[in-house]
Amino acid sequence: MIVGFSYGSIRITPPYFGAKAIGYWEAMMLRKPYRKRGIGDEMTRQLMNWWRSRKVCLFEGERLVNNCNAERNFERLGFKIELVKYRREA
């Protein structure tokens, strides 16, 4: 049985930003009964190891403002808030 997933991609910055490889954390989902057991952290560590093996120099990710579980996960893994995005319907 699959209890969750985590996946990411590698993005290359434009040449005027140094053409650096950035590991972008696309998404993670873990079924509720399996949360708070370290499984999400381990999935994320494995993703970061995969990025490191491909010479990525920076990791990035996003979360919805009301997703407190994701916020705690990012902080526990050493991520820092860098950008706040605002939206408004037309």
C-alpha positions as CSV (number, residue, x, y, z in Angstrom):
1,M,0.0,0.0,0.0
2,I,1.3,3.5,-0.9
3,V,1.0,5.7,2.2
4,G,2.3,8.9,0.6
5,F,4.5,10.6,-2.0
6,S,6.9,13.4,-2.3
7,Y,8.3,14.7,-5.6
8,G,10.3,17.5,-7.0
9,S,12.1,18.8,-10.1
10,I,15.3,20.6,-11.1
11,R,15.0,24.1,-12.5
12,I,17.9,26.0,-14.1
13,T,18.0,29.7,-13.4
14,P,18.4,32.0,-16.4
15,P,22.0,32.8,-17.5
16,Y,21.9,36.3,-16.0
17,F,21.3,34.6,-12.6
18,G,24.2,32.2,-13.1
19,A,22.4,29.2,-14.8
20,K,22.3,27.5,-11.4
21,A,20.4,24.2,-10.7
22,I,17.6,24.7,-8.2
23,G,15.8,21.8,-6.6
24,Y,12.1,22.6,-6.5
25,W,9.9,20.7,-4.1
26,E,6.6,20.2,-6.1
27,A,4.4,18.4,-3.6
28,M,4.1,15.9,-0.8
29,M,1.1,14.0,0.5
30,L,1.0,11.5,3.4
31,R,-2.2,9.7,4.5
32,K,-3.3,10.9,7.9
33,P,-2.7,7.6,9.8
34,Y,0.9,7.8,8.8
35,R,1.6,11.4,9.7
36,K,3.8,12.4,12.7
37,R,6.0,9.3,12.3
38,G,8.9,10.9,10.5
39,I,7.9,9.4,7.2
40,G,7.4,12.8,5.5
41,D,10.7,14.0,6.8
42,E,12.4,10.9,5.4
43,M,10.8,11.3,2.0
44,T,12.0,14.9,1.9
45,R,15.5,13.9,2.9
46,Q,15.6,11.3,0.1
47,L,14.4,14.0,-2.4
48,M,17.1,16.4,-1.1
49,N,19.8,13.6,-1.4
50,W,18.6,13.1,-5.0
51,W,19.0,16.8,-5.8
52,R,22.5,16.9,-4.2
53,S,23.5,13.9,-6.3
54,R,22.7,16.1,-9.3
55,K,24.7,19.1,-8.1
56,V,21.7,21.2,-7.1
57,C,22.9,24.3,-5.1
58,L,19.5,25.5,-3.6
59,F,16.2,23.9,-2.5
60,E,12.9,25.7,-2.9
61,G,9.3,24.9,-2.2
62,E,5.9,26.5,-1.7
63,R,3.0,25.9,0.7
64,L,-0.5,27.3,1.1
65,V,-0.6,29.9,3.9
66,N,-3.1,27.8,5.9
67,N,-1.2,24.5,5.6
68,C,0.4,24.4,9.1
69,N,1.7,20.8,8.6
70,A,3.7,21.9,5.6
71,E,5.0,24.9,7.5
72,R,6.3,22.8,10.4
73,N,7.8,20.3,7.9
74,F,9.7,23.0,6.0
75,E,11.0,24.6,9.3
76,R,12.0,21.2,10.7
77,L,14.1,20.5,7.6
78,G,15.9,23.9,7.7
79,F,13.9,25.8,5.1
80,K,13.5,29.6,5.7
81,I,10.7,31.8,4.4
82,E,12.0,34.0,1.6
83,L,9.0,35.2,-0.4
84,V,5.3,36.0,0.4
85,K,3.0,35.9,-2.6
86,Y,-0.3,37.9,-2.8
87,R,-3.2,37.2,-5.1
88,R,-6.5,38.9,-5.8
89,E,-9.3,38.0,-8.2
90,A,-9.9,40.4,-11.0
